[in-house]
Amino acid sequence: SDALKIEQTGLFTGDIVFDRCQFVQQAGANRNNVNLVSSGTTYNPTNGNGSIAGLKFKACDFYSGDRAVTLLASGGSRITDCWFVNGCQIDQEISRGFSLESNNASALIDNIHIDGVYINRTTDGAIVMASTGTGGAISSVWVRNSNIINPVLSAVNVFGDNVDNISITNNTIVDCDNGLGGAIIVNAADNIDVSNN
């Protein structure tokens, strides 16, 4: 179940701002605070059909559940221009903070900003970006100026052959239980800037 789910079967866009909202879930598997799923239609560059775009979450609270924010692109569709900024925070231990997955050929997640967020205690990675399946892509993601406290496994984990142009800069990471080998893990991705963390 989801506190907020946006699922495109054609086009979902419009520069929507969620300002100082609270997304609350019960603890338990498969419970998302915010779930963005773009899978219904292959992206059409002439009219933008087949995408979720133009969402901004400002100073929002994500509380309990399994994953605070899930972005899943498949079927050749896209998720683009989504911002989590201005003090968004994850207040209680959960499985994962941000989960970005692109899992089919031609599917794309890009222009994602995770800037100035607070993540308190995750048990399966605070921020995970994965290109899986048949080769979806993730590009142009900025993780900046954030406080990631006590993440188990990793604070930021980036992997996949079609993941590139990722910036992980100026973050504060405290007490990482680096069960996977590091607070920030990059595997098979290209053009990654990891600096001043």
DRENVOPA-359406 format. One line per field, with one value per residue: residue in one letter; z negated, y, x negated of N, C-alpha, C in turn. Coordinates in steps of 0.2 Angstrom, whole numbers. Example, Ala and Ser with C-alpha at 12.3 -4.5 7.8 and 13.67 -1.06 7.14 Angstrom:
REM residues 2
code: c(A / S)
n_z: c(-39 / -35)
n_y: c(-28 / -11)
n_x: c(-66 / -64)
ca_z: c(-39 / -36)
ca_y: c(-22 / -5)
ca_x: c(-62 / -68)
c_z: c(-39 / -39)
c_y: c(-16 / 0)
c_x: c(-66 / -64)
END
This chain:
REM residues 197
code: c(S / D / A / L / K / I / E / Q / T / G / L / F / T / G / D / I / V / F / D / R / C / Q / F / V / Q / Q / A / G / A / N / R / N / N / V / N / L / V / S / S / G / T / T / Y / N / P / T / N / G / N / G / S / I / A / G / L / K / F / K / A / C / D / F / Y / S / G / D / R / A / V / T / L / L / A / S / G / G / S / R / I / T / D / C / W / F / V / N / G / C / Q / I / D / Q / E / I / S / R / G / F / S / L / E / S / N / N / A / S / A / L / I / D / N / I / H / I / D / G / V / Y / I / N / R / T / T / D / G / A / I / V / M / A / S / T / G / T / G / G / A / I / S / S / V / W / V / R / N / S / N / I / I / N / P / V / L / S / A / V / N / V / F / G / D / N / V / D / N / I / S / I / T / N / N / T / I / V / D / C / D / N / G / L / G / G / A / I / I / V / N / A / A / D / N / I / D / V / S / N / N)
n_z: c(0 / 2 / -4 / 5 / 22 / 38 / 54 / 70 / 85 / 97 / 98 / 85 / 79 / 74 / 66 / 51 / 34 / 19 / 3 / -13 / -17 / -25 / -24 / -29 / -35 / -40 / -48 / -39 / -26 / -8 / -9 / -4 / -7 / 3 / 20 / 36 / 51 / 67 / 81 / 90 / 103 / 118 / 119 / 128 / 137 / 144 / 139 / 125 / 119 / 110 / 98 / 81 / 74 / 67 / 53 / 37 / 20 / 6 / -10 / -16 / -26 / -29 / -35 / -44 / -38 / -23 / -12 / -9 / 2 / 18 / 35 / 50 / 66 / 81 / 95 / 106 / 102 / 94 / 79 / 74 / 69 / 55 / 38 / 22 / 9 / -2 / -15 / -17 / -26 / -33 / -46 / -54 / -58 / -43 / -29 / -17 / -11 / 2 / 17 / 33 / 48 / 64 / 76 / 88 / 106 / 114 / 104 / 93 / 79 / 75 / 71 / 57 / 41 / 25 / 12 / -2 / -12 / -26 / -32 / -43 / -49 / -40 / -35 / -23 / -15 / -12 / 0 / 15 / 31 / 46 / 61 / 69 / 75 / 92 / 96 / 92 / 90 / 79 / 76 / 73 / 58 / 43 / 27 / 14 / 0 / -11 / -26 / -32 / -42 / -52 / -42 / -37 / -28 / -16 / -13 / -1 / 14 / 30 / 44 / 60 / 78 / 86 / 79 / 76 / 75 / 61 / 46 / 30 / 17 / 4 / -7 / -23 / -32 / -44 / -56 / -48 / -44 / -36 / -28 / -15 / -11 / -11 / -14 / -3 / 12 / 28 / 43 / 58 / 64 / 73 / 75 / 62 / 49 / 34 / 20 / 6 / -4)
n_y: c(-6 / 12 / 28 / 39 / 37 / 39 / 34 / 32 / 30 / 36 / 51 / 60 / 75 / 92 / 101 / 100 / 104 / 98 / 104 / 105 / 93 / 78 / 61 / 47 / 30 / 13 / 2 / -11 / -23 / -18 / -6 / 10 / 27 / 37 / 33 / 32 / 27 / 23 / 15 / 12 / 17 / 18 / 31 / 46 / 57 / 68 / 73 / 71 / 61 / 46 / 47 / 52 / 68 / 83 / 85 / 91 / 90 / 98 / 102 / 91 / 77 / 60 / 46 / 31 / 15 / 5 / 9 / 25 / 34 / 28 / 26 / 20 / 15 / 8 / -3 / 6 / 19 / 35 / 44 / 60 / 75 / 77 / 83 / 83 / 92 / 106 / 103 / 91 / 76 / 60 / 52 / 41 / 24 / 15 / 3 / 7 / 23 / 32 / 24 / 21 / 14 / 8 / -3 / -8 / -10 / 6 / 12 / 26 / 36 / 52 / 68 / 70 / 77 / 76 / 85 / 93 / 85 / 75 / 60 / 47 / 33 / 19 / 2 / -5 / 2 / 19 / 28 / 21 / 18 / 9 / 1 / -11 / -27 / -27 / -17 / -3 / 15 / 27 / 43 / 59 / 63 / 71 / 71 / 80 / 90 / 84 / 75 / 60 / 48 / 35 / 24 / 7 / -5 / 4 / 22 / 28 / 20 / 15 / 7 / -2 / -4 / 6 / 18 / 35 / 51 / 56 / 65 / 65 / 74 / 85 / 80 / 74 / 60 / 49 / 37 / 25 / 8 / -1 / -13 / -18 / -14 / 0 / 17 / 25 / 18 / 13 / 5 / -1 / 10 / 26 / 42 / 48 / 59 / 60 / 69 / 79 / 74)
n_x: c(-4 / -1 / -5 / -5 / -2 / -8 / -4 / -8 / 2 / 2 / -1 / -8 / -10 / -15 / -20 / -18 / -18 / -22 / -21 / -27 / -20 / -14 / -18 / -13 / -15 / -10 / -22 / -30 / -32 / -33 / -26 / -25 / -29 / -29 / -26 / -31 / -27 / -31 / -25 / -16 / -16 / -26 / -39 / -36 / -44 / -39 / -27 / -28 / -22 / -20 / -27 / -31 / -32 / -39 / -37 / -38 / -44 / -44 / -51 / -44 / -38 / -42 / -36 / -38 / -33 / -40 / -48 / -53 / -52 / -49 / -54 / -50 / -54 / -48 / -45 / -49 / -46 / -47 / -53 / -55 / -63 / -60 / -60 / -66 / -67 / -73 / -73 / -66 / -62 / -66 / -59 / -59 / -65 / -67 / -66 / -72 / -77 / -77 / -73 / -78 / -74 / -77 / -71 / -69 / -73 / -75 / -68 / -69 / -76 / -78 / -86 / -84 / -83 / -90 / -91 / -97 / -91 / -85 / -89 / -85 / -91 / -91 / -88 / -91 / -99 / -101 / -100 / -97 / -101 / -97 / -101 / -93 / -87 / -83 / -91 / -87 / -90 / -98 / -100 / -109 / -107 / -106 / -113 / -114 / -120 / -115 / -109 / -113 / -110 / -116 / -114 / -111 / -120 / -123 / -125 / -124 / -121 / -125 / -122 / -124 / -125 / -120 / -120 / -123 / -132 / -130 / -129 / -136 / -138 / -144 / -138 / -133 / -138 / -134 / -139 / -139 / -134 / -143 / -140 / -141 / -153 / -156 / -152 / -148 / -144 / -149 / -146 / -150 / -145 / -145 / -154 / -153 / -152 / -160 / -162 / -168 / -161)
ca_z: c(0 / 3 / -6 / 11 / 28 / 45 / 59 / 77 / 90 / 103 / 96 / 79 / 78 / 73 / 61 / 45 / 28 / 12 / -1 / -20 / -17 / -29 / -21 / -35 / -33 / -45 / -47 / -36 / -19 / -3 / -11 / -2 / -8 / 10 / 25 / 42 / 56 / 74 / 84 / 94 / 110 / 120 / 120 / 135 / 137 / 147 / 134 / 118 / 117 / 107 / 93 / 75 / 74 / 64 / 46 / 32 / 13 / 2 / -17 / -17 / -31 / -27 / -42 / -45 / -31 / -21 / -8 / -10 / 9 / 24 / 42 / 54 / 73 / 85 / 101 / 110 / 100 / 90 / 73 / 75 / 66 / 48 / 34 / 15 / 7 / -7 / -22 / -17 / -31 / -34 / -53 / -58 / -54 / -38 / -25 / -12 / -10 / 9 / 21 / 40 / 52 / 71 / 77 / 95 / 111 / 115 / 98 / 90 / 74 / 75 / 68 / 50 / 36 / 18 / 10 / -8 / -15 / -32 / -32 / -49 / -50 / -36 / -36 / -17 / -11 / -12 / 6 / 19 / 38 / 49 / 68 / 69 / 80 / 99 / 97 / 92 / 88 / 74 / 77 / 70 / 52 / 38 / 20 / 11 / -6 / -15 / -32 / -32 / -49 / -54 / -37 / -37 / -21 / -13 / -13 / 6 / 18 / 37 / 48 / 66 / 84 / 89 / 74 / 77 / 73 / 54 / 42 / 23 / 15 / -1 / -11 / -30 / -33 / -51 / -59 / -43 / -45 / -29 / -27 / -8 / -10 / -10 / -15 / 4 / 16 / 35 / 46 / 65 / 67 / 77 / 74 / 55 / 45 / 26 / 17 / 1 / -9)
ca_y: c(0 / 18 / 34 / 43 / 33 / 41 / 29 / 35 / 26 / 40 / 56 / 64 / 81 / 98 / 105 / 100 / 105 / 96 / 108 / 103 / 88 / 72 / 55 / 42 / 23 / 8 / -2 / -17 / -24 / -16 / 0 / 16 / 34 / 40 / 28 / 34 / 21 / 25 / 9 / 11 / 19 / 20 / 38 / 49 / 63 / 74 / 76 / 69 / 55 / 40 / 50 / 56 / 73 / 90 / 85 / 94 / 89 / 103 / 101 / 85 / 72 / 53 / 43 / 24 / 11 / 1 / 13 / 32 / 36 / 23 / 28 / 14 / 16 / 1 / -3 / 11 / 25 / 39 / 48 / 65 / 82 / 76 / 86 / 82 / 98 / 111 / 100 / 84 / 72 / 53 / 53 / 34 / 19 / 11 / -1 / 11 / 30 / 33 / 18 / 23 / 8 / 8 / -10 / -11 / -6 / 12 / 16 / 31 / 40 / 57 / 75 / 69 / 81 / 74 / 90 / 96 / 80 / 72 / 53 / 44 / 26 / 14 / -5 / -8 / 7 / 26 / 30 / 16 / 19 / 3 / 0 / -18 / -30 / -27 / -11 / 4 / 20 / 32 / 49 / 66 / 63 / 75 / 70 / 85 / 94 / 80 / 72 / 53 / 46 / 28 / 19 / 0 / -7 / 10 / 28 / 29 / 14 / 16 / 2 / -3 / -2 / 12 / 23 / 39 / 58 / 56 / 69 / 64 / 80 / 89 / 76 / 72 / 53 / 47 / 30 / 20 / 1 / -3 / -21 / -19 / -12 / 7 / 21 / 26 / 12 / 14 / -2 / -1 / 16 / 31 / 49 / 49 / 64 / 59 / 74 / 84 / 70)
ca_x: c(0 / -5 / -2 / -4 / -5 / -6 / -6 / -6 / 4 / 1 / -6 / -7 / -15 / -11 / -24 / -15 / -22 / -19 / -24 / -26 / -16 / -16 / -16 / -13 / -13 / -12 / -28 / -29 / -35 / -29 / -22 / -28 / -26 / -27 / -27 / -30 / -28 / -30 / -26 / -10 / -16 / -33 / -39 / -35 / -47 / -36 / -22 / -30 / -17 / -24 / -31 / -29 / -37 / -37 / -35 / -43 / -42 / -47 / -50 / -40 / -40 / -40 / -36 / -37 / -33 / -45 / -52 / -50 / -51 / -51 / -54 / -51 / -52 / -49 / -41 / -51 / -43 / -51 / -52 / -60 / -61 / -57 / -64 / -65 / -72 / -71 / -72 / -62 / -65 / -63 / -60 / -59 / -68 / -63 / -70 / -76 / -75 / -75 / -74 / -77 / -75 / -75 / -72 / -68 / -76 / -73 / -66 / -74 / -75 / -83 / -84 / -81 / -87 / -89 / -95 / -95 / -86 / -88 / -87 / -87 / -91 / -88 / -91 / -93 / -102 / -98 / -98 / -99 / -100 / -99 / -98 / -92 / -83 / -86 / -95 / -85 / -95 / -97 / -105 / -108 / -104 / -110 / -112 / -118 / -119 / -110 / -112 / -111 / -112 / -115 / -112 / -114 / -122 / -126 / -122 / -122 / -123 / -124 / -125 / -121 / -129 / -117 / -119 / -129 / -131 / -127 / -133 / -135 / -142 / -143 / -133 / -136 / -136 / -136 / -138 / -136 / -136 / -145 / -140 / -142 / -160 / -157 / -146 / -146 / -146 / -148 / -148 / -148 / -142 / -150 / -153 / -151 / -156 / -159 / -166 / -166 / -156)
c_z: c(0 / 0 / 0 / 17 / 34 / 50 / 66 / 82 / 97 / 101 / 90 / 78 / 77 / 67 / 54 / 39 / 22 / 7 / -9 / -21 / -22 / -26 / -27 / -33 / -40 / -43 / -43 / -28 / -14 / -4 / -9 / -5 / -1 / 15 / 32 / 47 / 63 / 78 / 90 / 102 / 112 / 121 / 127 / 134 / 140 / 143 / 127 / 115 / 115 / 102 / 86 / 74 / 70 / 57 / 41 / 25 / 9 / -5 / -19 / -22 / -28 / -33 / -42 / -38 / -30 / -17 / -8 / -3 / 14 / 30 / 46 / 61 / 77 / 91 / 106 / 108 / 96 / 84 / 74 / 71 / 59 / 43 / 26 / 11 / 0 / -14 / -22 / -22 / -32 / -42 / -57 / -54 / -49 / -34 / -21 / -11 / -3 / 13 / 28 / 44 / 59 / 74 / 83 / 100 / 113 / 109 / 95 / 84 / 74 / 72 / 61 / 45 / 29 / 14 / 3 / -12 / -21 / -32 / -39 / -49 / -45 / -36 / -29 / -12 / -11 / -5 / 11 / 27 / 42 / 56 / 68 / 75 / 87 / 100 / 97 / 89 / 82 / 75 / 74 / 63 / 47 / 31 / 17 / 4 / -10 / -21 / -32 / -38 / -50 / -48 / -37 / -29 / -17 / -14 / -6 / 10 / 25 / 41 / 55 / 72 / 87 / 84 / 75 / 75 / 66 / 50 / 34 / 20 / 9 / -6 / -18 / -31 / -40 / -53 / -53 / -44 / -38 / -28 / -20 / -6 / -9 / -12 / -8 / 8 / 23 / 39 / 53 / 68 / 69 / 75 / 67 / 52 / 37 / 23 / 11 / -4 / -15)
c_y: c(6 / 24 / 39 / 39 / 37 / 36 / 31 / 29 / 29 / 45 / 59 / 69 / 87 / 102 / 106 / 100 / 103 / 99 / 107 / 98 / 82 / 66 / 50 / 35 / 19 / 5 / -8 / -17 / -21 / -10 / 6 / 22 / 37 / 35 / 31 / 29 / 23 / 18 / 8 / 12 / 20 / 28 / 40 / 56 / 69 / 77 / 74 / 64 / 49 / 42 / 52 / 62 / 79 / 89 / 88 / 93 / 93 / 103 / 96 / 80 / 65 / 49 / 35 / 21 / 7 / 5 / 20 / 34 / 31 / 27 / 22 / 15 / 9 / 2 / 3 / 18 / 29 / 42 / 53 / 71 / 81 / 79 / 85 / 87 / 101 / 107 / 94 / 80 / 65 / 52 / 46 / 29 / 15 / 7 / 3 / 18 / 32 / 27 / 20 / 16 / 9 / 1 / -13 / -7 / 0 / 16 / 20 / 35 / 46 / 64 / 74 / 73 / 78 / 79 / 93 / 91 / 77 / 64 / 49 / 37 / 22 / 8 / -8 / -3 / 14 / 28 / 25 / 18 / 12 / 3 / -8 / -21 / -30 / -21 / -4 / 8 / 24 / 37 / 55 / 66 / 67 / 73 / 74 / 88 / 90 / 77 / 65 / 50 / 38 / 23 / 12 / -2 / -1 / 16 / 29 / 23 / 15 / 10 / 1 / 0 / 4 / 17 / 28 / 46 / 58 / 60 / 67 / 69 / 83 / 86 / 74 / 65 / 51 / 40 / 25 / 13 / -2 / -10 / -23 / -17 / -4 / 11 / 24 / 21 / 13 / 8 / -1 / 5 / 21 / 38 / 51 / 54 / 63 / 64 / 77 / 80 / 69)
c_x: c(-4 / -1 / 0 / -6 / -3 / -9 / -3 / -4 / 4 / -4 / -4 / -12 / -11 / -14 / -20 / -19 / -18 / -24 / -22 / -21 / -19 / -14 / -18 / -11 / -14 / -18 / -26 / -31 / -30 / -24 / -27 / -25 / -24 / -30 / -26 / -32 / -26 / -31 / -21 / -11 / -23 / -33 / -39 / -38 / -44 / -30 / -23 / -26 / -22 / -28 / -28 / -35 / -35 / -35 / -40 / -40 / -47 / -46 / -45 / -42 / -37 / -41 / -34 / -36 / -39 / -50 / -49 / -48 / -54 / -49 / -55 / -49 / -53 / -45 / -43 / -49 / -49 / -49 / -57 / -58 / -58 / -62 / -62 / -70 / -69 / -69 / -67 / -66 / -61 / -64 / -60 / -62 / -64 / -68 / -75 / -73 / -72 / -77 / -72 / -79 / -72 / -76 / -70 / -71 / -72 / -69 / -71 / -71 / -80 / -81 / -81 / -86 / -85 / -93 / -93 / -90 / -89 / -85 / -90 / -86 / -87 / -92 / -93 / -95 / -98 / -95 / -101 / -97 / -102 / -96 / -98 / -88 / -86 / -89 / -92 / -91 / -93 / -102 / -103 / -104 / -109 / -108 / -117 / -116 / -114 / -113 / -109 / -114 / -110 / -112 / -115 / -115 / -126 / -122 / -119 / -125 / -121 / -127 / -121 / -125 / -126 / -115 / -125 / -127 / -127 / -132 / -131 / -140 / -140 / -138 / -137 / -133 / -138 / -134 / -135 / -139 / -137 / -146 / -141 / -149 / -161 / -151 / -143 / -149 / -144 / -150 / -145 / -145 / -147 / -149 / -150 / -155 / -155 / -164 / -164 / -161 / -160)
END
